[in-house]
Amino acid sequence: MDKLPSHYTAQYRQQAPPKRPKAFKALLAAILLAIGPLAYLSAVTIDFGSRPPAQTLPINAAEIVNKCRALHLLPGHALQLPRTNLVRPIRTRDEAGPREERDHMDWSRRRTRGRDVDNTLLKKYSDLTVIDAQGAWVTPGIVDMHSHLGVDSAPELSGSDDTNSVKGITQPWLRSLDGLNTHDEAYRLSVSGGVTTSNVLPGSADAIGGQAFTIKLRPTKERSTSSLLLEPPFSVNGTDYHLSDRPRWRQMKHACGENPMRVFSGTRMDTQWAFRQAYNTARQLKERQDQYCSNALAGKWNNLGDFPEDLQWEALVDVLRGRVKVHNHCYEAVDLDNMVRLTNEFKFSIAAFHHAHETYLVPDLIKQAYGTTPGIALFATNARYKREAYRGSEFAPRILSDNGLKVAMKSDHPVLNSRFLLNEAQQAHHYGLNETLALASVTTTPATLLGYDHRIGFLKPGYDADVVIWDSHPLQIAATPKQVFIDGIPQLEKPFYSDKPAYFQKAPETPNYDSEVKAALEYEGLPPLEPVKATGDVIVFHNVSSLYIRVGDGIKEVFDVGTSDASSQTVVVKDGEIQCTSADRGSCLSTMSGSSVQRIDLEGGSISPALVSFGSLLGIHEIDQEPSTNDGQVINLFRTENPSILGEGTLIHAADGLEFATRDALLSYRGGATVGITAPESYSFISGLSAAFSTGAPHKLARGAVLQDITALHISIESSGPSISTQIAALRNLLFDHGEGELKRVFRQVVKGELPLVIQVQSADVIASIVQLKAEVERHSNTPLKVTLVGANEAHLLAKEIGEAGIGVILAPRPFPGSWKSRRILPGPPLTENNAASVLLSHNVTVALGIVEQWQSRNLRFDVGWTAIEAHGRISKTQAITLATSNVEKLLGLKTPNTDLVAVKRTSLYDFTGKVVGVISPREGGVNFIL
């Protein structure tokens, strides 16, 4: 940390634990001399004169005095602690391994590529392995300060769910350590993303959910939970220690707002009272302890009794003593204000507010918290999933940093796969967070906020050798570890990575979002997002470095400076159609005399096809956890008979429930995904009929708002509900004409090959049954079925068979083994040479990219770039574009293609330097600007 917390006394700032006064030493000596000859007695009576009453000195008086003096010791900084105090007391994790890196970089001091280590420094090591990083970028290991790794395990199984206890709203006595699963399959995935340390928190169901523990992700020979701990508190397992030693930092989880309200059926008033009641209990216990020690240290031994202790509340007492880093899940201004007041009422500090979606609106409030100013642990763009996250802004990291607050990015794993925590820092940088601070947000800042900046988060002599060597600048899209060291030990047995060009070896330039930042604050997190129609009849885009357009089912490169000798050109647009480019002979501008002309400088940017978003509830959900803002779920036909009013075999049409101008839809439009395809919300066998719509349309009756009322029929074959075999049997019956009403009519269209059948599925075993069933139906009908698999984590295992069956696949770009039937993923570099997309494409499978949640739609552009980069050049640029354009349309039955084009400043749509500035829309007959 930069400096010790403000509540540390000057005494603790300057030196190690204070030396005992001479009078105290003399007293102890006298006690020991007196106890020796009277050891057969249980106590000694001392009379110091006639005036003071005689005091009965307990035999453990020295222990009591020592314990009482230790109550005032605070966790110390590295410079104040002997190195022996930093060694794990329970068991050592130290094993032989390389300790120094050649061409390393100290992020705390410089932003250069690195420097060679002085050979004189190396000579002092007798057993040394030198690794030549060959000019690569090197950082400290990534630190995830908000994770549920090991307690919310992958795959999700009821026997390993230890995230939350609902036995009470305040439970500071619970410990995540006691539920830490050493067999979570996400450990190795997180390491492969450069994560070396995780702070494992209890969940946020309770106001006080319990104690968190910080772990290293390196497997140990013991294979035990305790052996993973970074710096366990001395009290863990009753480890012996000297009372004069400074304690180690402890960690604790608090949560306010909607989660405790929902779980305990209360209000914010109830939650805040629960906090106050708990802290008052702890304060009363602390006051009894302090009074006890005041008497003991004053020599008032009579009737002293036992030291006041309560195992349930001792951790919260330690919070009041300044020994615990409190991590507070807290979103809104009202809750943040409540917690700030609580800290000042009970005199304790909060290490960080987590999630904290409205902190950027109230930075001065955060600074009013007691003691050390809390840091802020954020998502980059994950927001609007519940009311308290509705005003979340992608510009929050920049705004908070500009206000002098420490910003850390976190995963909340498995909410976000912590393997890609670096991607949160990359996005934060894209939206304006300083390059150094963006890198610090996943390394030095979380290490400091956790109190471990004396060991991790930096590349300095004496620190833990947690080091990541990257194949490109860490803030570049798809940056991949070439090797990850934890405690100096390499973690990747055979890493795969690409040799990336020079462009990737520097940080991406940050687009100018100054006006958007100003609007986010002016409108309190809800700035206008609607596109603005161009005022000119003719729009001229200058300095265009590449132009790609739609031609039938494919993508055509018109020109690209990066792949040819072409130079930047001018593109002329009228009525939403490209009229010509400067490469064309003559000047088409001369034929447009009398037209008003608007000119846009793309500064070397690009024009390329707009994307199509699919896989989430975009367009039928506004706030996931607020039912009144959503279309709602369809009826589960396996559990409930259709109400008579629906008739027999009725299917639900997503087009009937479309909601326009939702914030996620408009953000999707601003991110270049101008069309969404969405099926009705369902968690059962049959979902219904999807629809295609414009993400930028103001309402359903606007021009071009609905592209197609019905695109495909959607079903799901998952392990929830009836058995898999029951669901396959039901699908077989429907495909062989055993349905009723509309259901029967639509399945006939499927059998005739007129309508795609889209199946949500993960397991390779279930996919195999679908392949067989498709062949069975086709033998009967003599017509190829159009079948698309969605999700399909395990599709790569059957790539050859899927290709031969003519089945398409829509993948989530970053697979995660979240369930048992989706656990056999192909993770991609650095763990495997290929990702699922490249394997499927190599077997002639039509592949598209999808998303899972609405907020991800704005990032689809980056997913395309990421997937292409991971394919090691086996996916061309035109092929990459099809992954989120024509392939999506083909697999989902969109007959009217999305002909929109996206204008991007400075670079392409698919990396972090580009900023979308306009949409060229033939469908709407004009150009919409993104302001």
N, C-alpha and C positions, 0 to 999 in steps of 0.2 A: 504494500500500500504506500501511497505517496507520503502520508503522515498518519500518526496514530489518531484514533477517534478523539473528539474534543473532550469527552468525559474522562479520559485518562488523566491522572494527576501528573504534575511535573515530575514527581518522584519516579513514576513508572516510565516516563518518557526518557529519562536520562540514564537509567541503570537497571541492572538485574534486581531481583527481590532485595528489599532493604535489609541491611545488616541488623542483627539484633542489638539493642542498646546494652551497655555494660551492666546496667542495673538488672536488666532481664536475665542476662547470663549469670549474674551473681545469685539471683533468686533461684534459677534452675539448679545451680550447683548446691545451694543450701538444701533444696528439696531432696536432691539425690543423696546427699550426706545424711539427711534425717531419715530417709526411707530405708537406707541400708541396714542399720542395726535394729530397725523396728519392722522388719519385713513380715514378721508373724502377725502384725496388726493390719487391719484393713484400712485404717486411717490414722492420722497423727493430729493431735490437738496442739495448736501453737497459740501462745498467749503473748501478745506484743505489749502488754501493759494493762493497766486497770481501766483505761477509758474505752478503747474499742472492744467490742464483744469478741470472745474467743472464736476463732475460725477453725472449722474442721476441713482439713485439706484432703481431697480425695487422692487415692493412690495413683490415679491417671491424670493428675493435674497438669503435668507437662504436655501430655497428649491433647488435653482440652485447650491449653494456651496455644499450642501449635495450630490446632484446628481453627481456633477463633481468628488467629492472625491470618491464616490462609484464606479466610472468607473474603478478604479485601484484595486478594491477588487477581489480576486480570490476565487474559491471554496476551502473550507478548509478541513483539515483532522479531523477525529473524536476527536482527543485529543485537537484540537484548537477550537472546536465548543461547545457551551453550549448544553446540551441535548435537551433543548426546541427548538433549531433550527432544530432538527431532526424529530420533530412531523409534520405530514402532515398538511399543513395549510388549505386545502380545506375542508376536512372531514376526520375523523379518521376511520381507518380500525381495530382499536384495539377492540377485543372482549375477553371475558373470555376464558381462556384455560390453559393447563398445561405449565409451564414455565421452568421446569428443567427435565432432563432425568437422571435416574440412569444408571450407567455403560456407561457413555458418553465418547467421545474422542475428544480432541482438536487436529485437524489435523495439526494445525500450529506448534505444539510443539513435537508431538510424533507419533510413528507408532505402538504403542501397541494396544491391543484390547480395552482398556478402563480402567477406574478406578471408584470406587464408590465415589460419591459426599460426602464431609464431612457433617455430620449431622448438625454441627453448621452453615453451610451455608444455609441449608434448613430451619432452625428455623426462619430466618428473613422474611420468606414469610408467610403471614396469610392465604392465599387461595392457596393451593398447591395440585397438583395431581402428585404423583410419579409413574413413569412407570418403571417396572423392565424389562430391555431389555434382561435379561438372557444370557448375554455373547455375544449378537449379535454385529455385526459391525454397527457402527453409524457414519454418516457423516453429514456435512452441506447439506442443500438442494442444488440440482443441479442448476446451473445458465447457461442459454443458452444465450450467448451474440449475437447471430445472428439468429433471428427468424422472420417469417412473420405470426406468430400465430395471428389470429383475423383480419388480413387484407387480407390474402390469405386463406380463410376459408374453412373448411370441413363441409358438402360436398360442392364441387365447384358449385357455382351458380352465374349467371351473376349479380344478385342483391347484392352480397356481395363480389365482387372483387374490393378491394381497394389497390392493391399492388403497382401499378405504375400509374403515370400520364405522358402522352406524350405531354403535352401542351408546354413543353420547355425543353431544355437540362440542364439548371441550375435553380433549383427552391428551394432555401433554405427556403422559406417561408411555404412550405407544411409541414404537421404534421401527422404522422401515427396515433396519438391520434384521429384525426377527422374521421378516417375510421375504428376504432377498433370495431369489431363485438363481442358483448358479448355472442352470441349464437353459436360460433364456437364449433363444437363437439369434437375438438381435445384438448380442455382445460383439460378435465378429463383424457384423455389418457396420456397427458404429465405428469400430476400430478402422475398418476399411475406408471410412470417410475422414479419418484423421482425428477422431475423438479419442482422447487418452484418459480423461477424467470425467466422471459424472456425479452430480449431487443428486442422490436418489431420495426424493421427497415422498411422504405419504400423499394420498389424494386430497381433493379439495371439497369433499362432502361435509367435513366438519369445520367449525370455526377454528378449533385448534386440533389439527389432525395428528400431531405427534412429532417425533424427532426424526430428522433426516440424517443420512450418513453419506459421506463422500467416498467414492471408490475409484481405484484404478481399474482399467478394463483389461489388463494383462492377466491371462490365466496363471495360476500359481500351482506349484507342485502339491500343495495341500488340498487344492480344489474345494476349499471351504469359503464360506461367506466372510468370516472375520479376516481371512488373509487378503481379501480385496481392499480392505479399508486403507484410506490414505493416511489419516492421522486420527486414530480412534481416541475419543476422550478417555482419560485415565480410569474413569469409572466403569468402562465396558469390561465385563467379565471379572469385575472386582480386582483389576490389576493393581498391584502394589506400587506406590509411588511416594515420594517425599512430599509432605504437606507444604514444604517451602517451595516446591516446584510450581512454576506458573501452570495454570490449567491450559488445556487445548480448547480450541474453539468447538463449540457444539452448534448444531443446526436445527431449526425447528420450522414447521409449516403452520401458517395461519391462512384462513380464507374468509372472505366476507362477500356480501352480495348474493347473487342468485343461487349459487350451489347449496350453501347451508339452508337458505330459505326453502328451496325445493325439497331437499332431503328430509328436513325436520318440520316441514309444513308450517313455517313461521314467517315472520316479517323481518325487515332490517332491524327494527326495534328489538325483536327477540334475540337476534344474533348479537347485537351490540351489548345487550344486557348480559348475555352469556359470556362475552369477553370480559366485561367489567366484573362479573361475579367471580370468574376464574382468577383474574388478576388480583382481585381483592383477597381471595383465599391465599394466593401466593404471597401477597404483601403482608398479610397478618402472620403467616408462618415466618417470613423473613424478619419481621419486627420482633417476634418471639426469640428467634435465633440471635438477633443483634442485641437484645436486652440480656439474654443469657450470657453472651460473650462480653458484654459491657461489665456485668457483675464479675465474671471470671477474671477478666484482665485487671479489674480493680481489687482483686483479692477477696471478694465477697463470696466465699465458698459455702457458707451455711445454707442448707436447704436449696442448693443449686439444682439438684436433680440431674436428669439426663438431657443431653442436647436435643432441642426440638427438631424432629425429622419426620418427613412423610414422603415415602417413595413415590407416591402418585404426583406430588406437586414439586418435588425437588428440581425438576428441569425448568419449570416456570419460575421458581425462585432464582435459579441461575440466570434467567432472562433479566430479572430485575437487578441482578448483580453485574450485568454487562458482560456475561460470559457466553452468550448464545447469539448466533446470527439468525435473526428472524426473517423468514421468507414469506411474504404476504401476497397471496393470490387476491388481487383487488383491482377492479376495472374502472368504476365510475367515480366522478367527482364526489358524490354524496358519500360513498364508501371510503374513498381516500381521506376525506375530511374527518369521517368518524374515526379512522385509525390514527390520523395525526393527533386528534384530540386525546385518544386513548394513550398514545405514547407520552404525551405531556401530563396526563393525569397520573400515570403510574411510573413515569420516569424510566422508560426503556427505549432502546433504539431499534429501528427496523433496518436490516441490511439491504433489502430490495423489495420493491413492489413488483409483482410478477403479473404478466398479461397486461395490466395497467393501460388499457386502451385509451383512457382519457387523461393520462398524466401530462401529455403534451399541451393540453388545454389549461392546466393548472400547475405549471412548474414552480411558481412561488409558494403554493400551498405545500408542495413536497418539502421545500426547504424549511418549513415551520415545524417539521417533525423533531422530536426530542433527540438531542445528541447528534450523532453522525447523520448527515443527509443521506437518505436512502438512494441506492441505485435503482435503475429501471430495467427489468428483464422483459423483452418484447418478442412477439412474432414480427416478421417483416410485413406481410400482406394478408395474413390469415385473420379475418374479421367478419362481423355481421352474422355470426352463427347464433348469437343470442342478443337480447336487447342491450345488455351492458357492453357488448362489443360492437354495437352498431355504428358508433362514431369513430371507430379505429381508423387511423390514417397511415398510409405508407410513408408519410413524411415525419412521423413521430420521432424516429431516431435522430434525424437531423435537427428537429426543433428542440428536443430535449438536450442534445449535445450543445446547441447554440446557447442554451440557458445554463450551461455549466454543470449539468447532471451526468453522472456516469451511466452509460448505456451498454447493456449486454443483450445479445441475441440468444434465445433459448429454444429448445425443441418441444418441451412438454411431452417428450417421448412416452407412448407411441402416437400421440396426437399428430406430431410430425416425426417422421423417422429421423432419429438423431444422426444417422449416417450422413444426412444432408444438412446438418446444422450450418455448415459453411455457406450453404446457399442462402440462408437467412441474412448473413453478413453481406453476401454479394448483392442481394436485393436492396438492403439498407444503403449500401454504397450507391447503387444505381439511382436511388431516390434522394441522394444528396448527402449521406453521411461521409465525412472525411475519410480518405483512404486508410490512414493510420488508425483512426478510431474504429473503422469498420473491422480491420484485422484484430484490433484489441478487443472488440466486442465479443469475440469467441475465444480469446486467449487471456490477455493480461487483466482485462476488466473483470470477468467472472472470477478469476483467481483471487483478485484483490477483494472483491465483495464477499467471497467465501472466507477470507482470512488466511488463505494459503499462498499469498504472494511471496512468501519466503521460500517456497519450494517449487511451485509450478507457475505456468503462464509466462515465463521469461526464458530466454536463453542466456544464462549467466553462469559463471563458475560457481560450483557448489550446489546448483539447483538440480532437481531431478532431471534426468536425461530423457525427457518426453519431447520428442522431436519428430516433425513431419517434413519429408522432402517431397516437393510437388512437381508435377510435369509441366506446370504453367504458373503464371501468377495466380495466387490463391483467390483473387477476386474475379478471375475470368470464368466464364461459363464452362461447366464440366471440368473444372480443375480437379485432378485426381492424384492421390498420393502415390509416389513411386516407392516409398517405404515409410512405415510408421514405427517409431521406437518408443517403448514405454520402459522406464527405468533402464534405458540403454540397450534394451533387448529388441531386436527386429520382430515385428508381429506379422508381416506378410510373407508367407513362405515362398510364393512364386508370383509376384505382382505383375499384372498386365497394365500397360499404359501406352499412350501414343507419343511419338515425337512430334510435338506441335510447332507450328511455324513461329517466327519471331513476333508476330502480332500478338500472340497469346502470352508472351513473356513480359508484358507490361500491364499495369492496371488499366481496365477499360475507362475511357473518359466518361465523366458523369454528365448526363444531359442537364440542360437548364430548366429547373422546375420552380424557379423563384415565384412566378405568378400563382402556381398551384399551391405552394406553401402558404402564401399570403391568403389565398381563398380558404384553405383548410382552417385557418385560425379565424378569419372573418366570419365564416358561417358555422363555427363551432363544430367542425368535423363533418358537416353535411353540405359541402360546396356544390353548386350546380355542375352536373356531369353531362348534360345533353349536348350533342354536337351542334355546331353552328353552320347553317347553310351559307355557301359562298355567295357573295353579292355580285360577282362578275359573271358575264355570260361565258367567257373563256378563261380558263385557268392555265397558266404556263408555269411548269415546274422546271427550274434551272438546276444545273449541277447535279444531274442524276447519274449515279455511277452504275446502276443496274436496273433493268426492266424485265420482269417476268410476267407473262399473262396466261390466262386460261385459253386453251384451244381444245374443244371437245372435252374428253375425259382426262386430258393431260395438261402438262405445264410446258410452256415454250419460253426459252431464253431469247429475248429480243436483242439485248446486249448486256454485257457484264464486264466492267473494267478489270475485275479480279480474275477472269478466266480467258481474257483475250487482250489484244492490243488496242481495243477501243478506248476512246476518251470519254469523259463525262459529256452527257448530252442534255438537250432540252426536250421536254415532253409536253405536248399541247393537248388540252382536254376541253371538250365542249359537250354539254348535256350529259355528262357522266360517261362519255366515250372518248377514248384516245383517238385524236385525229391524225397525229403525225409526231415524228421525232425530228431532231435536228439532223439526223443521219439521212432522212429522206431528201430526195432532190427537190430543190425549190423551197419555198417557204409557205407553209399552209397558213401562217398568220396573215399573209397578204390577202388571202381569200376571205378573211373574217373582218374586213374593214367595217367599221360601224359598231362592232361588238365592244362591250366594256371588258377590259382585260385585267385579271389579277395575277400577280407574279409571286411565286414562292421559291425561295432559294433552299434547296434541300442539302446544301453544303456537303455534297458527295454522298448523299443518301440514296435511297432506293424506292422503287415502286414494284410491288409484288402482290400476288393474289391474297385476298382476305381469307381468314381461317374460319373453320366450322367447329363449334364447340359441342361436345356430346359427353354424357356420362354422369352429369350431376342433375340437380333439380332446378337448374337455371330457367327462369321464366315462369315457374309455378311456385317458387319459394322466395320470400323476401328475408325473413328471419327464421331460421330453422326451428328454434325452440319457442317460437310464438305462433301457435296454431292459427290465430286470427289473421296472420299475414300470409298464409299459405293456401294452396288449393286443397291439401289434405290427402289422406291415404285412400286407396281404393279398397273395396271389400275383398276379404280373403275367401275365395270360392271354396276352399277346402274346409273352411270352418263355419261359414254362414251361407244360408240360402239367400239368393237374390231377393230383395224386396219385390213384391208383385208389381210395384209401380215401374220397375226397370224392365219387366218382361223377361222372357227366357233367353239365356245366352247373350245378354247385353255386354258389350265391351266399352270400357271407358276411353274417351278421346281426350288426349292432352290439350288439343286445340280449344276445347270448351273451357279449360281452366287457366289459360295463359294469362300471366300478369306482365304488363309492359312497364318500362321505365323503372324497374327495380335497380337498385344501386349496383348489384353485381353484374346485371346485364349491361348497364351503361359502362361500367369499368371494363367489361369484356370487349365492348365496341371500341373503347379507347385503346385497348391493347391489341386491336387488329382482328379479333374474332367477331365478325359482324353478323354471323348467323349462328343460332343455337338450334339443336335438335333435342327435344326432351320428351321422355315417356312419362305417363302418370306415375305418381309416387306409390310404390308397392313394396312390401316385404314378404310377399307370398308368391304363388306359382305364376299367376297371370297378372301382368301389369296393365296392358292395354295398347293403344295405338298412339305412336309418337307423332309430333308435329314439328315443322321447321318454321322459324320466325326470325325476324330481324331484331338483333339485340339493341339497336339504336332507335327503334320505332317508339313514338310517344304513346300509341294506343293501337288497338287491334284493327281499327278501320282506316288507319293511315296507309298511304300508298306503299306497297311492298312490305307491309308489316308481317303478313303470314305468307310464307313461300309455298307451303304445302300443308294441307290439313291432316293428311295421313301419309306417313312415310314408311312405317314398318310396324310389325306386331312384336311385342316384347314379352318375354317370359323369363322366369328365373328358376334355375335348378340348383338349390343350395341345401345344406344339411338341416336347416331349421324347418319346423313343421313336419309334414308327413315325410316318410322315408324317401330317399333318392329313387329307389325302385318304384315307389308309388307315383312319384312325379313323372318318371320316364313312361310308366304305363299310361298315365293320363295323357301325356303328349302323344303317345302312339295312337290312342283311341281318337284323339282330335284330328290327327293327320290322316286317319283312315275313316274320316267322315262321320264320327259318332257324336258330334256336338249338336247344339241346338241354336236356333235363331241366328243372331249376328255372329256369334262365335263360330258356328258351322260355316257360314258364308265366308268369313275372313280366312279360316283355315283352308277352305277350298282355293282361295286365291294364293295362299302359300304353296299348296301342293301343285298348282299350275305354274309356279315360278313367277307369279305376278307381284308378289309382296314378300319382302325379306322377313325371315323369322330370326329375331335377335334374341340370343340366349345368354343371360348372365350366368357365368359358370367359372369355376376356378380349377377344379380337380382334373388331372389327366385321366383318371378312371372314368369320371362322368363324361368327359370329352370323348373318350373312346366309345362309350355307349351312344352318344349323339352321332358320331361318325357312322356307326353300324345302323342306327335307326334311319338316318338320311339315305343310306344305300338301300335299305329295305323299302322305304317309301318310293324311291326313284325306280326301283325294279317294278313296282306295281303301277306307277303313273307314267313311266317312260318320259318324265320331264325333270330336268335338274331343279332342285330346290335352291333358293338363295338363303343360305344360313350364315349368320354372323355370330361369333363368340365374343362376349364382352368380359373384360377382366382377365380371365384366362392366364393366371399366373403360371400354370404348369403346361401351357400349350407348347412350349419349346420341346418338351419331351416327346411330343407326337408331331413335330413339324412336318416330317415327310408325309405322314398319313393325312394330316389336315390339308396339305397342299394337294395331294392326289384326290381328296374328296371335294375340292373346290370350295372349301369353307374359308371365310374371311375372319380376321381377328382384330378387335379394337383393344389395345393394351393401355394400361396405366403406365406412364413412362418410367416410374421408379417403383418396382415391385417390392412388396413387403410380406413376409410370411405371417400375416395376421391371424390366419385360421389354420386348422389342421389340414384342410383340403386345399390350401393355397401355399403350403410351406415350402414346396420344392421349386423355389424360384431360381432363375438365372440372373444373378445380381449384376453382372457386367463388371467392367474394370473398376478396381484393380484385382477383384477376386476371380473373375473369369474373363477370358479374352473377348468373348462376344456377349452382347446383350440379346434379349429375346427378339427384338425387332429384326436385327440383322440375321439371326438364325432362321426365323420364319420367312423372311424375304428371300433367303438363299434357297428355299424350297418352294418358291413361286406362290407363296401365300400373300394375298392382298392384306396389307397391314395398315392400320390407322392408329392414331393416338387419341385417347380420351382422358377425361378427368374424373374426379370422384366428388368433389365439393364445388359449390358455385364460385367461391372466391378464387379458385384455381384457374378459372377461365381466362382471366387477364394475363396469366403466366403461360398459356399454351404456346405462345411464340417462343419462349425460352425452352420449353420442353422439346420443341422441334429441333432447335439448335443443339441441345444437349444430346438427344438421341442420335443425331447425325455424327456428332463428334466422337461419341463412344463407339461408333461402328468402324473406326479406323480407316475411313475413306471408302468403305464398301457401299455407302449410301451417297449418291450424288446430290447436288443442291436441288435439282428438279425433283428427284425422288423424295428428298426430305420435305419439300413443300407439299407433295401429294399426301403425306402422312396426316396432315390436318386440313386438307382441302378435298380434292377429287376422290381420294380413297374413302373418306368419311361418307361423302355423298353416295358413292357406289354401294357401300356396305349397309347403308341405312335407307336406301331407296329414294333419295332426293332426286327427282327427275328434272327439276329446274335448278341448274347449278348456281352457286353463289359467284356471280361475276364481279363482285366488288374488288377493287384494288386498294392497297394501303400505301400511303406515302409516308416515308420515314426519313427523318433528318439524320445525317452524318454517317449512317452505316445501314446494315440490313435490319430486317424485322427481328432477326433471330439471335441477336446478342445484346449485351448490356449497354452498349454505347448508343444504340438507336432510340429515337423518340418518335412515336406516331404523331403526325401532325395533320393528317387528312385521310378521308376515305372517298375514293372515286366510285360512284355508284350508278351504273346504268339502270339499275332497278328503280332508283329514285330520280334519275334524270339529272344528276348534278354532283357537286362535290360538297362534302361535309368536313368542316375544319374542327380539329380537336384543340381547344383553347384552354 
